Amino acid sequence: MKHYILAKFKDRSNTQRLLPEITELFRQTLAIEGVEKVEVHPSNSTRENRYSLMIEMTLTPEGLERYDVCDAHKQWKAQYGELLESKAIFDCEE
């Protein structure tokens, strides 16, 4: 299945600055059984109504359950949650 996280930073200048550490954080999830692929895509738009980045994960339903309780997910919410104006989560079949 696909799991998408769309995140919009309050301060859009944070996107490029934080991209390497967010990418590294999500690469750690590849060690979780059932997480098969992770890609972090920064937006190429400067329009105010656009999201800053999209995290695309390919995983099994069990992998999603494991991801939800993993340290990287907890760190993502704790470290970056307050920096976000909004986020959207979308799951679908491949």
Long-range contacts (C-beta under 8 A, 24 or more apart in sequence): 1-58, 1-59, 1-60, 1-61, 1-64, 1-91, 1-92, 1-93, 1-94, 2-56, 2-57, 2-58, 2-91, 2-92, 2-93, 2-94, 3-56, 3-57, 3-58, 3-59, 3-64, 3-67, 3-89, 3-90, 3-91, 4-54, 4-55, 4-56, 4-57, 4-88, 4-89, 4-90, 4-91, 4-92, 5-54, 5-55, 5-57, 5-87, 5-88, 5-89, 6-51, 6-53, 6-54, 6-87, 6-88, 6-89, 6-90, 7-51, 7-52, 7-53, 7-54, 7-55, 7-80, 7-84, 7-86, 7-87, 8-50, 8-51, 8-52, 8-84, 8-85, 8-86, 8-87, 9-52, 9-83, 9-84, 9-85, 10-83, 10-84, 10-85, 11-83, 12-46, 12-52, 14-52, 14-83, 15-42, 15-43, 15-52, 15-53, 16-42, 18-80, 18-83, 19-53, 22-53, 22-55, 22-76, 22-80, 25-72, 25-75, 25-76, 26-55, 26-57, 26-72, 26-76, 28-71, 28-72, 29-57, 29-67, 29-70, 29-72, 29-73, 32-59, 32-63, 32-66, 32-67, 32-70, 33-62, 33-63, 33-66, 34-59, 34-60, 34-61, 34-62, 34-63, 34-64, 34-66, 34-67, 35-59, 35-63, 35-66, 35-67, 36-60, 36-63, 51-86, 51-88, 58-94, 64-91
